[in-house]
Amino acid sequence: MSHEQINQHLSNWTERESTAEAMIPLIGRLYRKNNVVTSVYGRAVINQSVIDIIRAHRFVRQVEDSELSVHDTLPILQAMDRMELGRGHVDIGKLAVRFKENGGSLEDFLKQEIGPIIGQYQAQSAEDAESDTKDVVLYGFGRIGRLLARILIEKAGGGNNLRLRAIVVRQGGAENDLEKRASLLRRDSVHGPFNGSITVDEENSALIANGNFIKVIYSPGPDQVDYTQYGINNAIVIDNTGIWRDEAGLGLHLKSRGVSRVLLTAPGKGEIKNIVHGINSDWITDDDRILSAASCTTNAITPVLKAIQDEYGIEDGHVETVHSYTNDQNLIDNYHKGSRRGRSAPLNMVITETGAAKAVAKALPELKGKLSGNAIRVPTPNVSMAILNLNLKKEVDVEGVNEYLREMALHSELQKQIDFVNSPEVVSTDFVGSRHAGIVDAQATIASGKRLILYVWYDNEAGYSAQVIRVVNQMAGVEYPIFPKRVRG
């Protein structure tokens, strides 16, 4: 290779960096002024670095026949910036690929693809923006609680959104309790550092994260808080403690002043609706005061199972989850009320039960009684896998089912729930931070006749937390239209 060719590689990279840098202010302005959330094939580009933006474009190679360059998406952002858009989720990557296929006038193309939000921008005063936000309270501040806090804080900058107003924890903390909780939010061994700034306000018992004032309330029980004294009204309480799972227990939250609705981040018992967003979220009504967001595994497998059920029909099957260990298990061998869970989590694979397979029927009734399930806890701290061993009503082949699931991941109404990867080298840590409910591993698919085996990865913390926030958005009435809407094929 000549010296000129070697230098050309660096020149091309530098040019891409420069183009990605030009995209950042456009992405930020569309978000903060217009409430337009931009992404590239489901990968967020808001508040991302130059390298992250380039990497999001490179990902497109795995799911499309062609590459995508920042040179393709920059003109789309520039045109969108001139169109006075109303709020919405816009995948600029999909728009760029589609425009390359169609050609013609970019302005006419965007009018066709995102027409409903063009010219819909409405300037708001600070008071109007404040009145349009929905107060959210986190009851509990463990693994899921802190990830929910990160997502809520990250999304607060766009306005007309959910606003994290308070965190409720048990009484009896240490003298430096606030600093310890701030530190756990600031640093995470799995998900890395918090993206922003966190300060502790000891005098007002609060954390200030990226400008968000978050009151820390110490309470002996869910019915013992008067939220209105902190200016919190009609709040949605997200209970991530897992202590109360039935209507009687969760109903205690509704006895506290300032609470309007409750969402449980675990499978609900009795008549509580278990919601998997994208599957049965249309079951949510204004009259529902208590809802459940089901479990991480139920959220991971139900969208893929629905896709297969709709296209091929499922006779029956077995779901085996290979799940990272959780805080419920012991670090070293010690007594545990559950079978096998007393053995050291970092040292053992532990067979245990899961209700996820049966719980699928609560969101997808047509699969009631068709699935069995079991779980193996393994010595990894995060990211799990579900193996779906299914008997179908139609014959399938690997290429056909992978292409179908790829299309579902990219161009269907389940695009935020199902992701798709087609690489022979991916392992569990590659999916840390994924905000899809589940990721189909195309290279692992097995199909023969009417028998199908699918391997579905999922970040059992971040992916599930993203699903929880989607449910809360719907409960609060702050959902955004998603573009492009047109399904290809």
PAKOLLO-825565 format. One record per residue (C-alpha): residue number from 1; x, y, z. Coordinates in Angstrom, 1 decimal, decimal comma. Each point is the difference from the previous one (the first is absolute). Example, Ala and Ser with C-alpha at 12.3 -4.5 7.8 and 13.67 -1.06 7.14 Angstrom:
BEGIN
sero resi:1&x:12,3&y:-4,5&z:7,8
sero resi:2&x:1,4&y:3,4&z:-0,7
***
This chain:
BEGIN
sero resi:1&x:0,0&y:0,0&z:0,0
sero resi:2&x:1,4&y:3,4&z:-1,0
sero resi:3&x:0,6&y:2,8&z:2,5
sero resi:4&x:-2,8&y:2,0&z:-1,6
sero resi:5&x:-2,5&y:-2,8&z:0,5
sero resi:6&x:1,1&y:-0,4&z:3,6
sero resi:7&x:-0,6&y:3,7&z:0,6
sero resi:8&x:-3,3&y:-0,2&z:-1,8
sero resi:9&x:-1,4&y:-2,2&z:2,8
sero resi:10&x:0,8&y:2,5&z:2,6
sero resi:11&x:-1,3&y:2,8&z:-2,2
sero resi:12&x:-3,3&y:-1,8&z:-0,4
sero resi:13&x:-0,3&y:-0,6&z:3,7
sero resi:14&x:0,7&y:3,6&z:0,8
sero resi:15&x:-2,6&y:1,1&z:-2,4
sero resi:16&x:-2,6&y:-2,3&z:1,6
sero resi:17&x:0,9&y:1,4&z:3,4
sero resi:18&x:-0,5&y:3,5&z:-1,3
sero resi:19&x:-3,4&y:-0,9&z:-1,4
sero resi:20&x:-1,1&y:-1,7&z:3,2
sero resi:21&x:1,0&y:3,1&z:1,9
sero resi:22&x:-2,2&y:2,1&z:-2,2
sero resi:23&x:-2,9&y:-2,3&z:0,8
sero resi:24&x:0,2&y:0,4&z:3,8
sero resi:25&x:-1,5&y:3,6&z:0,2
sero resi:26&x:-2,8&y:-0,9&z:-2,4
sero resi:27&x:-0,8&y:-3,1&z:2,0
sero resi:28&x:0,0&y:2,0&z:3,3
sero resi:29&x:-2,1&y:2,8&z:-1,4
sero resi:30&x:-2,6&y:-2,3&z:-1,5
sero resi:31&x:-0,3&y:-1,7&z:3,4
sero resi:32&x:-0,1&y:3,0&z:2,3
sero resi:33&x:-1,9&y:2,4&z:-2,2
sero resi:34&x:-2,3&y:-2,3&z:-2,0
sero resi:35&x:-0,2&y:-3,1&z:2,3
sero resi:36&x:1,2&y:-2,1&z:-2,9
sero resi:37&x:1,9&y:-3,1&z:1,1
sero resi:38&x:2,4&y:-1,2&z:-2,7
sero resi:39&x:1,6&y:-3,4&z:-0,5
sero resi:40&x:1,8&y:-2,2&z:-2,5
sero resi:41&x:-1,6&y:-3,4&z:-0,4
sero resi:42&x:-1,2&y:0,2&z:3,6
sero resi:43&x:3,4&y:1,2&z:1,4
sero resi:44&x:-0,5&y:3,3&z:1,8
sero resi:45&x:2,2&y:2,9&z:-1,2
sero resi:46&x:-1,1&y:2,6&z:2,5
sero resi:47&x:2,8&y:1,0&z:2,4
sero resi:48&x:2,3&y:-2,4&z:-1,7
sero resi:49&x:3,7&y:0,6&z:-0,9
sero resi:50&x:1,4&y:0,3&z:-3,5
sero resi:51&x:1,3&y:-3,6&z:0,2
sero resi:52&x:-3,4&y:-1,3&z:1,3
sero resi:53&x:-1,8&y:1,6&z:-3,0
sero resi:54&x:2,4&y:-1,5&z:-2,5
sero resi:55&x:-0,3&y:-3,4&z:1,8
sero resi:56&x:-3,8&y:0,2&z:-0,3
sero resi:57&x:0,3&y:0,5&z:-3,7
sero resi:58&x:2,4&y:-2,9&z:-0,3
sero resi:59&x:-2,5&y:-2,3&z:1,7
sero resi:60&x:-2,3&y:0,2&z:-3,0
sero resi:61&x:2,3&y:-2,4&z:-1,9
sero resi:62&x:-1,2&y:-2,8&z:2,2
sero resi:63&x:-3,7&y:0,4&z:-0,9
sero resi:64&x:0,0&y:1,5&z:-3,5
sero resi:65&x:1,7&y:-0,9&z:-3,3
sero resi:66&x:1,8&y:3,3&z:-0,2
sero resi:67&x:2,0&y:2,3&z:2,3
sero resi:68&x:-1,2&y:3,3&z:1,4
sero resi:69&x:2,2&y:3,0&z:0,3
sero resi:70&x:-0,3&y:3,2&z:2,0
sero resi:71&x:0,1&y:1,8&z:-3,3
sero resi:72&x:-3,4&y:-1,6&z:-0,8
sero resi:73&x:-1,7&y:1,1&z:3,2
sero resi:74&x:1,3&y:3,5&z:0,4
sero resi:75&x:-2,1&y:1,5&z:-2,8
sero resi:76&x:-3,1&y:-1,6&z:1,5
sero resi:77&x:0,7&y:1,6&z:3,4
sero resi:78&x:0,7&y:3,4&z:-1,7
sero resi:79&x:-3,3&y:-0,2&z:-1,9
sero resi:80&x:-1,9&y:-1,1&z:3,1
sero resi:81&x:1,5&y:2,9&z:1,9
sero resi:82&x:-1,7&y:2,4&z:-2,4
sero resi:83&x:-3,5&y:-1,6&z:0,1
sero resi:84&x:-1,2&y:1,2&z:3,4
sero resi:85&x:-0,9&y:-3,5&z:1,1
sero resi:86&x:-2,3&y:-1,1&z:2,8
sero resi:87&x:1,0&y:-2,7&z:2,4
sero resi:88&x:0,7&y:-3,5&z:-1,2
sero resi:89&x:2,6&y:-2,8&z:-0,2
sero resi:90&x:1,8&y:0,1&z:-3,4
sero resi:91&x:2,4&y:-2,7&z:-1,1
sero resi:92&x:2,3&y:2,0&z:-2,3
sero resi:93&x:1,9&y:-3,1&z:-0,9
sero resi:94&x:-3,0&y:-1,7&z:-1,5
sero resi:95&x:-1,0&y:3,2&z:-1,8
sero resi:96&x:3,5&y:0,3&z:-1,5
sero resi:97&x:0,0&y:-3,6&z:-1,3
sero resi:98&x:-3,5&y:0,4&z:-1,4
sero resi:99&x:0,9&y:3,3&z:-1,7
sero resi:100&x:3,1&y:-1,6&z:-1,6
sero resi:101&x:-2,3&y:-2,6&z:-1,4
sero resi:102&x:-2,7&y:2,4&z:-1,3
sero resi:103&x:2,0&y:3,1&z:-1,0
sero resi:104&x:-1,7&y:3,2&z:-1,0
sero resi:105&x:-0,6&y:3,1&z:2,0
sero resi:106&x:1,0&y:-0,3&z:3,7
sero resi:107&x:-2,6&y:2,5&z:1,1
sero resi:108&x:-2,8&y:-1,8&z:-1,9
sero resi:109&x:1,2&y:-3,3&z:1,5
sero resi:110&x:-0,1&y:1,3&z:3,5
sero resi:111&x:-3,5&y:1,4&z:-0,5
sero resi:112&x:-1,1&y:-3,5&z:-0,9
sero resi:113&x:1,8&y:-1,7&z:2,8
sero resi:114&x:-0,4&y:2,4&z:3,0
sero resi:115&x:-2,8&y:2,2&z:-1,3
sero resi:116&x:-2,2&y:-0,1&z:3,1
sero resi:117&x:2,5&y:1,8&z:2,1
sero resi:118&x:1,3&y:2,5&z:-2,5
sero resi:119&x:-1,0&y:3,6&z:0,9
sero resi:120&x:-1,4&y:-1,2&z:3,4
sero resi:121&x:2,5&y:1,7&z:2,2
sero resi:122&x:-1,6&y:2,0&z:2,8
sero resi:123&x:2,2&y:2,3&z:2,2
sero resi:124&x:-0,7&y:-0,4&z:3,7
sero resi:125&x:0,7&y:2,2&z:3,0
sero resi:126&x:1,9&y:-1,6&z:2,9
sero resi:127&x:-3,4&y:-0,1&z:1,9
sero resi:128&x:-1,7&y:-1,8&z:-2,8
sero resi:129&x:2,8&y:-2,5&z:-0,3
sero resi:130&x:-0,1&y:-0,6&z:3,7
sero resi:131&x:-3,8&y:-0,6&z:0,0
sero resi:132&x:0,4&y:-2,6&z:-2,8
sero resi:133&x:2,4&y:-2,2&z:1,9
sero resi:134&x:-1,2&y:-2,9&z:2,1
sero resi:135&x:1,4&y:-0,5&z:3,5
sero resi:136&x:1,7&y:-3,4&z:0,6
sero resi:137&x:1,1&y:-1,5&z:3,3
sero resi:138&x:2,3&y:-2,9&z:0,4
sero resi:139&x:-0,9&y:-2,2&z:3,0
sero resi:140&x:3,3&y:-1,9&z:0,6
sero resi:141&x:3,4&y:0,8&z:-1,4
sero resi:142&x:1,7&y:-3,4&z:-0,8
sero resi:143&x:1,3&y:-1,3&z:-3,3
sero resi:144&x:-3,2&y:0,8&z:-2,0
sero resi:145&x:-0,8&y:3,2&z:1,9
sero resi:146&x:3,4&y:1,5&z:-0,8
sero resi:147&x:-0,2&y:-0,9&z:-3,7
sero resi:148&x:-3,5&y:1,4&z:-0,1
sero resi:149&x:1,4&y:3,2&z:1,5
sero resi:150&x:2,7&y:0,2&z:-2,6
sero resi:151&x:-2,5&y:-0,3&z:-2,9
sero resi:152&x:-2,4&y:2,5&z:1,5
sero resi:153&x:2,8&y:2,5&z:0,6
sero resi:154&x:1,4&y:-0,5&z:-3,5
sero resi:155&x:-3,4&y:0,6&z:-1,6
sero resi:156&x:-1,0&y:3,0&z:2,1
sero resi:157&x:1,8&y:2,5&z:-2,3
sero resi:158&x:-2,6&y:-0,1&z:-2,7
sero resi:159&x:-2,9&y:1,4&z:1,9
sero resi:160&x:-3,6&y:-1,3&z:0,0
sero resi:161&x:1,3&y:-3,1&z:1,6
sero resi:162&x:0,1&y:-2,0&z:3,2
sero resi:163&x:1,7&y:1,7&z:2,9
sero resi:164&x:1,7&y:-1,9&z:2,8
sero resi:165&x:-1,1&y:1,9&z:3,1
sero resi:166&x:0,9&y:-2,3&z:2,8
sero resi:167&x:1,6&y:-3,2&z:1,2
sero resi:168&x:-1,5&y:-1,8&z:3,0
sero resi:169&x:2,2&y:-2,3&z:2,1
sero resi:170&x:-0,3&y:-1,6&z:3,4
sero resi:171&x:0,9&y:1,8&z:3,2
sero resi:172&x:3,1&y:-0,7&z:2,0
sero resi:173&x:2,7&y:0,8&z:-2,4
sero resi:174&x:3,6&y:0,9&z:0,9
sero resi:175&x:1,1&y:3,6&z:0,8
sero resi:176&x:1,4&y:0,3&z:-3,5
sero resi:177&x:-3,0&y:-1,8&z:-1,6
sero resi:178&x:-0,6&y:2,6&z:-2,7
sero resi:179&x:3,6&y:-0,1&z:-1,1
sero resi:180&x:0,0&y:-3,7&z:-0,2
sero resi:181&x:-3,2&y:0,0&z:-2,1
sero resi:182&x:1,5&y:2,7&z:-2,3
sero resi:183&x:3,1&y:-2,1&z:-0,4
sero resi:184&x:-1,9&y:-3,1&z:-1,0
sero resi:185&x:-1,8&y:2,1&z:-2,6
sero resi:186&x:3,2&y:1,7&z:-1,1
sero resi:187&x:2,0&y:-3,2&z:-0,4
sero resi:188&x:-1,2&y:-3,4&z:-1,2
sero resi:189&x:2,2&y:-3,1&z:-0,4
sero resi:190&x:-2,1&y:-1,3&z:-2,9
sero resi:191&x:-1,3&y:3,1&z:-1,8
sero resi:192&x:2,9&y:2,4&z:0,6
sero resi:193&x:-0,1&y:3,5&z:1,2
sero resi:194&x:-3,0&y:2,3&z:0,1
sero resi:195&x:-0,1&y:2,2&z:-3,1
sero resi:196&x:0,0&y:3,4&z:1,7
sero resi:197&x:0,3&y:1,7&z:3,3
sero resi:198&x:-1,4&y:-1,0&z:3,4
sero resi:199&x:0,2&y:2,1&z:3,2
sero resi:200&x:-1,4&y:-0,6&z:3,5
sero resi:201&x:-2,2&y:2,6&z:1,7
sero resi:202&x:0,2&y:-1,1&z:3,6
sero resi:203&x:-2,0&y:2,9&z:1,3
sero resi:204&x:-3,0&y:-0,8&z:-2,2
sero resi:205&x:0,6&y:-3,8&z:0,0
sero resi:206&x:0,2&y:-0,1&z:-3,8
sero resi:207&x:2,2&y:-1,0&z:-2,9
sero resi:208&x:0,5&y:2,4&z:-2,9
sero resi:209&x:0,7&y:-2,0&z:-3,1
sero resi:210&x:0,5&y:2,0&z:-3,3
sero resi:211&x:-2,0&y:2,8&z:1,5
sero resi:212&x:-2,9&y:-2,3&z:1,2
sero resi:213&x:-0,9&y:0,6&z:3,6
sero resi:214&x:-0,8&y:-3,4&z:1,4
sero resi:215&x:-1,4&y:-0,2&z:3,6
sero resi:216&x:1,2&y:-3,0&z:2,0
sero resi:217&x:-2,8&y:-1,0&z:2,4
sero resi:218&x:0,4&y:-2,4&z:2,9
sero resi:219&x:-3,1&y:-1,9&z:0,8
sero resi:220&x:-1,1&y:-3,1&z:2,0
sero resi:221&x:-2,6&y:-1,0&z:-2,5
sero resi:222&x:-1,8&y:0,8&z:-3,3
sero resi:223&x:-3,0&y:1,6&z:1,7
sero resi:224&x:2,1&y:2,3&z:2,2
sero resi:225&x:1,0&y:2,8&z:-2,4
sero resi:226&x:-1,7&y:3,3&z:-0,7
sero resi:227&x:1,5&y:0,8&z:-3,4
sero resi:228&x:-1,9&y:3,2&z:-0,3
sero resi:229&x:2,1&y:1,7&z:2,6
sero resi:230&x:2,9&y:-0,3&z:-2,5
sero resi:231&x:-2,1&y:1,4&z:-2,8
sero resi:232&x:-0,6&y:-3,4&z:-1,5
sero resi:233&x:-3,5&y:-0,6&z:-1,4
sero resi:234&x:-1,8&y:-2,7&z:-2,0
sero resi:235&x:3,3&y:-2,0&z:0,0
sero resi:236&x:0,6&y:-3,4&z:-1,5
sero resi:237&x:1,8&y:-2,1&z:2,6
sero resi:238&x:2,4&y:-2,6&z:-1,4
sero resi:239&x:0,3&y:-2,7&z:2,7
sero resi:240&x:3,3&y:-1,9&z:-0,7
sero resi:241&x:0,3&y:-1,6&z:3,4
sero resi:242&x:-1,8&y:-3,2&z:-0,9
sero resi:243&x:-1,4&y:-0,1&z:3,5
sero resi:244&x:-3,6&y:0,6&z:-0,9
sero resi:245&x:-1,4&y:-1,8&z:-3,1
sero resi:246&x:-3,8&y:-0,2&z:0,6
sero resi:247&x:-2,7&y:2,6&z:-0,1
sero resi:248&x:-0,3&y:0,3&z:3,7
sero resi:249&x:3,8&y:0,7&z:0,5
sero resi:250&x:0,5&y:2,3&z:-2,9
sero resi:251&x:-3,3&y:1,8&z:0,8
sero resi:252&x:1,8&y:1,3&z:3,1
sero resi:253&x:1,8&y:2,5&z:-2,3
sero resi:254&x:-3,4&y:1,5&z:-1,0
sero resi:255&x:-0,7&y:0,9&z:3,6
sero resi:256&x:2,9&y:2,5&z:-0,1
sero resi:257&x:-0,9&y:3,5&z:-1,0
sero resi:258&x:1,2&y:1,0&z:-3,5
sero resi:259&x:0,0&y:-3,5&z:-1,6
sero resi:260&x:-2,3&y:-0,7&z:-2,9
sero resi:261&x:1,3&y:-3,4&z:-1,4
sero resi:262&x:2,4&y:-2,8&z:0,8
sero resi:263&x:2,2&y:-2,1&z:-2,2
sero resi:264&x:1,8&y:-3,1&z:1,3
sero resi:265&x:3,3&y:-1,2&z:-1,5
sero resi:266&x:-0,7&y:-3,6&z:0,6
sero resi:267&x:-2,8&y:-2,5&z:-0,9
sero resi:268&x:-3,2&y:1,1&z:1,6
sero resi:269&x:-2,3&y:-2,5&z:1,8
sero resi:270&x:-3,7&y:-0,5&z:-0,2
sero resi:271&x:-1,9&y:2,2&z:-2,4
sero resi:272&x:2,7&y:2,6&z:-0,5
sero resi:273&x:0,7&y:0,5&z:-3,8
sero resi:274&x:3,5&y:-1,1&z:-0,9
sero resi:275&x:1,1&y:2,2&z:-2,9
sero resi:276&x:2,7&y:-0,7&z:-2,5
sero resi:277&x:0,3&y:3,2&z:-1,9
sero resi:278&x:-0,6&y:-0,5&z:-3,7
sero resi:279&x:-2,0&y:-3,1&z:0,5
sero resi:280&x:-3,0&y:0,7&z:2,3
sero resi:281&x:0,6&y:3,6&z:0,9
sero resi:282&x:-3,3&y:0,8&z:-1,7
sero resi:283&x:-1,6&y:-1,6&z:3,0
sero resi:284&x:1,0&y:3,0&z:2,1
sero resi:285&x:-3,0&y:2,2&z:0,8
sero resi:286&x:-0,4&y:3,3&z:1,8
sero resi:287&x:-1,8&y:-1,9&z:2,8
sero resi:288&x:3,0&y:-2,2&z:0,8
sero resi:289&x:1,5&y:1,1&z:3,3
sero resi:290&x:2,4&y:-2,9&z:0,5
sero resi:291&x:1,9&y:-1,7&z:-2,8
sero resi:292&x:3,0&y:-2,4&z:-0,3
sero resi:293&x:2,8&y:0,1&z:-2,6
sero resi:294&x:0,4&y:-3,8&z:0,3
sero resi:295&x:3,6&y:-1,4&z:0,2
sero resi:296&x:3,2&y:0,6&z:-2,0
sero resi:297&x:-0,2&y:-3,5&z:-1,5
sero resi:298&x:-3,7&y:0,3&z:-0,9
sero resi:299&x:0,7&y:3,3&z:-1,7
sero resi:300&x:3,0&y:-1,6&z:-1,9
sero resi:301&x:-1,9&y:-3,0&z:-1,4
sero resi:302&x:-3,6&y:1,2&z:-0,5
sero resi:303&x:0,7&y:2,3&z:-3,0
sero resi:304&x:2,0&y:-2,7&z:-1,8
sero resi:305&x:-2,6&y:-2,7&z:0,8
sero resi:306&x:-2,8&y:2,3&z:-1,3
sero resi:307&x:1,9&y:0,6&z:-3,2
sero resi:308&x:0,4&y:-3,8&z:-0,5
sero resi:309&x:-3,6&y:-0,7&z:1,0
sero resi:310&x:-1,4&y:2,5&z:-2,5
sero resi:311&x:2,1&y:-1,3&z:-2,9
sero resi:312&x:0,3&y:-3,7&z:0,6
sero resi:313&x:-2,2&y:-1,0&z:2,9
sero resi:314&x:1,3&y:-1,7&z:3,2
sero resi:315&x:-1,2&y:-3,5&z:1,0
sero resi:316&x:2,1&y:-0,1&z:3,2
sero resi:317&x:3,5&y:0,5&z:1,3
sero resi:318&x:2,5&y:0,3&z:2,8
sero resi:319&x:1,8&y:3,2&z:1,2
sero resi:320&x:3,3&y:-0,4&z:1,7
sero resi:321&x:1,5&y:3,2&z:1,4
sero resi:322&x:3,7&y:0,3&z:0,6
sero resi:323&x:-0,1&y:2,8&z:2,5
sero resi:324&x:2,7&y:2,1&z:1,7
sero resi:325&x:0,0&y:-0,3&z:3,8
sero resi:326&x:-2,0&y:2,5&z:2,0
sero resi:327&x:0,1&y:1,7&z:3,4
sero resi:328&x:-2,3&y:-2,7&z:1,3
sero resi:329&x:2,8&y:-2,6&z:-0,1
sero resi:330&x:2,9&y:-0,4&z:2,4
sero resi:331&x:3,6&y:1,1&z:-0,8
sero resi:332&x:1,2&y:-3,0&z:2,0
sero resi:333&x:-1,8&y:-3,2&z:1,2
sero resi:334&x:-2,5&y:0,9&z:2,6
sero resi:335&x:-3,6&y:-0,7&z:1,1
sero resi:336&x:-2,7&y:1,0&z:-2,5
sero resi:337&x:-3,7&y:-0,8&z:0,1
sero resi:338&x:0,0&y:-0,9&z:-3,7
sero resi:339&x:1,3&y:-3,2&z:-1,3
sero resi:340&x:3,7&y:0,1&z:-1,3
sero resi:341&x:0,1&y:3,8&z:0,2
sero resi:342&x:2,0&y:-0,2&z:3,2
sero resi:343&x:3,1&y:-1,1&z:-1,9
sero resi:344&x:2,6&y:2,5&z:-1,1
sero resi:345&x:-1,3&y:2,0&z:-3,0
sero resi:346&x:3,4&y:0,9&z:-1,4
sero resi:347&x:1,2&y:-3,6&z:0,1
sero resi:348&x:-2,9&y:-2,1&z:-1,2
sero resi:349&x:-2,6&y:-0,5&z:-2,7
sero resi:350&x:-3,2&y:-0,3&z:2,0
sero resi:351&x:-3,1&y:-1,7&z:-1,3
sero resi:352&x:-3,1&y:1,9&z:1,2
sero resi:353&x:-3,6&y:0,6&z:-1,0
sero resi:354&x:-1,4&y:2,8&z:-2,2
sero resi:355&x:-3,6&y:1,0&z:-0,4
sero resi:356&x:0,8&y:1,9&z:-3,2
sero resi:357&x:-1,3&y:-2,7&z:-2,4
sero resi:358&x:-3,4&y:-0,2&z:1,7
sero resi:359&x:0,0&y:3,8&z:0,5
sero resi:360&x:0,1&y:0,5&z:-3,8
sero resi:361&x:-3,6&y:-1,0&z:-0,1
sero resi:362&x:-0,9&y:3,0&z:2,2
sero resi:363&x:1,1&y:2,2&z:-2,9
sero resi:364&x:-0,6&y:-2,4&z:-2,9
sero resi:365&x:-3,1&y:-2,1&z:0,9
sero resi:366&x:0,2&y:-2,1&z:-3,2
sero resi:367&x:3,1&y:-1,7&z:1,4
sero resi:368&x:-1,7&y:-1,1&z:3,3
sero resi:369&x:1,0&y:-3,5&z:1,0
sero resi:370&x:2,4&y:-0,4&z:-3,0
sero resi:371&x:3,3&y:0,8&z:1,6
sero resi:372&x:2,1&y:-1,5&z:2,8
sero resi:373&x:3,1&y:1,7&z:1,5
sero resi:374&x:3,0&y:-0,3&z:2,2
sero resi:375&x:3,0&y:2,1&z:0,9
sero resi:376&x:3,7&y:-0,4&z:0,6
sero resi:377&x:1,7&y:2,8&z:1,9
sero resi:378&x:3,6&y:0,4&z:-1,1
sero resi:379&x:3,1&y:1,9&z:1,3
sero resi:380&x:-0,4&y:3,2&z:-2,0
sero resi:381&x:-1,3&y:3,3&z:1,6
sero resi:382&x:-2,2&y:1,1&z:-2,9
sero resi:383&x:-1,4&y:-1,0&z:-3,4
sero resi:384&x:-2,0&y:-3,2&z:-0,4
sero resi:385&x:-1,2&y:-2,3&z:-2,8
sero resi:386&x:-3,3&y:-1,7&z:-0,7
sero resi:387&x:0,1&y:-3,2&z:-2,1
sero resi:388&x:-3,4&y:-0,4&z:-1,7
sero resi:389&x:-0,6&y:-3,6&z:-1,1
sero resi:390&x:-3,2&y:0,0&z:-2,0
sero resi:391&x:-2,2&y:-2,3&z:-2,0
sero resi:392&x:-1,7&y:1,9&z:-2,7
sero resi:393&x:-3,1&y:-0,4&z:-2,2
sero resi:394&x:2,0&y:0,7&z:-3,1
sero resi:395&x:3,3&y:-1,1&z:-1,3
sero resi:396&x:2,9&y:2,4&z:0,1
sero resi:397&x:3,6&y:0,4&z:-1,0
sero resi:398&x:2,8&y:2,0&z:1,5
sero resi:399&x:0,3&y:2,6&z:-2,7
sero resi:400&x:-3,7&y:0,6&z:-0,2
sero resi:401&x:-0,6&y:0,4&z:3,7
sero resi:402&x:3,1&y:2,2&z:0,5
sero resi:403&x:-1,1&y:2,3&z:-2,9
sero resi:404&x:-3,5&y:0,2&z:1,5
sero resi:405&x:1,3&y:0,9&z:3,5
sero resi:406&x:2,5&y:2,5&z:-1,5
sero resi:407&x:-2,9&y:1,8&z:-1,7
sero resi:408&x:-2,0&y:-0,1&z:3,3
sero resi:409&x:2,9&y:1,5&z:1,8
sero resi:410&x:0,6&y:2,8&z:-2,5
sero resi:411&x:-3,4&y:0,9&z:-1,5
sero resi:412&x:-2,9&y:-1,3&z:2,2
sero resi:413&x:-1,8&y:1,4&z:3,0
sero resi:414&x:2,2&y:-2,2&z:2,1
sero resi:415&x:3,2&y:1,8&z:-1,0
sero resi:416&x:0,6&y:1,3&z:3,5
sero resi:417&x:-0,5&y:-3,4&z:1,5
sero resi:418&x:1,8&y:-2,3&z:-2,4
sero resi:419&x:3,6&y:0,6&z:-1,1
sero resi:420&x:2,0&y:-2,2&z:-2,4
sero resi:421&x:3,7&y:-0,9&z:-0,2
sero resi:422&x:1,7&y:-2,0&z:-2,7
sero resi:423&x:3,6&y:-0,5&z:1,2
sero resi:424&x:1,9&y:-3,2&z:0,8
sero resi:425&x:2,1&y:1,8&z:2,6
sero resi:426&x:-2,5&y:1,6&z:2,5
sero resi:427&x:-0,1&y:-1,0&z:3,6
sero resi:428&x:-2,0&y:1,2&z:3,0
sero resi:429&x:2,0&y:3,1&z:0,9
sero resi:430&x:-0,7&y:1,4&z:-3,5
sero resi:431&x:-3,6&y:0,5&z:1,1
sero resi:432&x:0,6&y:1,9&z:3,2
sero resi:433&x:-2,1&y:3,2&z:-0,2
sero resi:434&x:-2,3&y:-1,2&z:-2,8
sero resi:435&x:-3,4&y:1,6&z:0,4
sero resi:436&x:-1,9&y:-2,6&z:-2,1
sero resi:437&x:-2,0&y:-2,6&z:1,9
sero resi:438&x:1,8&y:-2,8&z:-1,9
sero resi:439&x:2,6&y:-0,5&z:-2,7
sero resi:440&x:-0,3&y:-2,9&z:-2,5
sero resi:441&x:3,3&y:-1,6&z:-0,7
sero resi:442&x:-0,3&y:-1,0&z:-3,6
sero resi:443&x:3,2&y:-2,1&z:-0,1
sero resi:444&x:-1,4&y:-2,3&z:2,7
sero resi:445&x:-3,5&y:-0,7&z:-1,6
sero resi:446&x:-0,8&y:-3,7&z:-0,6
sero resi:447&x:-2,9&y:-1,0&z:-2,2
sero resi:448&x:-1,1&y:-3,4&z:-1,4
sero resi:449&x:-3,5&y:-0,7&z:-1,3
sero resi:450&x:-2,4&y:1,3&z:2,6
sero resi:451&x:2,7&y:0,2&z:2,7
sero resi:452&x:1,5&y:3,4&z:0,8
sero resi:453&x:2,6&y:0,9&z:2,7
sero resi:454&x:0,8&y:3,7&z:0,5
sero resi:455&x:2,6&y:1,6&z:2,3
sero resi:456&x:-1,0&y:3,4&z:1,4
sero resi:457&x:2,4&y:2,2&z:1,9
sero resi:458&x:-1,2&y:2,6&z:2,4
sero resi:459&x:1,4&y:2,5&z:2,5
sero resi:460&x:-2,1&y:-1,0&z:2,9
sero resi:461&x:0,6&y:3,4&z:1,6
sero resi:462&x:0,2&y:2,7&z:-2,7
sero resi:463&x:-2,3&y:-1,6&z:-2,5
sero resi:464&x:-2,6&y:-0,7&z:2,6
sero resi:465&x:0,3&y:3,5&z:1,4
sero resi:466&x:-0,6&y:1,5&z:-3,4
sero resi:467&x:-3,2&y:-2,0&z:-0,4
sero resi:468&x:-1,1&y:1,2&z:3,4
sero resi:469&x:0,5&y:3,7&z:-1,0
sero resi:470&x:-2,0&y:-0,7&z:-3,2
sero resi:471&x:-2,9&y:-1,2&z:2,1
sero resi:472&x:0,3&y:3,1&z:2,3
sero resi:473&x:0,0&y:2,2&z:-3,1
sero resi:474&x:-3,3&y:-1,5&z:-1,1
sero resi:475&x:-1,5&y:0,3&z:3,4
sero resi:476&x:1,0&y:3,6&z:0,0
sero resi:477&x:-1,2&y:0,7&z:-3,5
sero resi:478&x:3,3&y:1,2&z:-1,3
sero resi:479&x:0,6&y:-2,5&z:-2,7
sero resi:480&x:1,7&y:1,2&z:-3,2
sero resi:481&x:-1,0&y:-1,0&z:-3,6
sero resi:482&x:2,7&y:-2,2&z:-1,6
sero resi:483&x:1,4&y:0,7&z:-3,5
sero resi:484&x:0,5&y:-1,4&z:-2,6
sero resi:485&x:-3,3&y:-1,9&z:0,3
sero resi:486&x:-0,2&y:-1,6&z:-3,5
sero resi:487&x:0,9&y:-3,8&z:0,2
sero resi:488&x:2,2&y:-1,2&z:-2,9
sero resi:489&x:-0,5&y:-3,2&z:-1,8
***
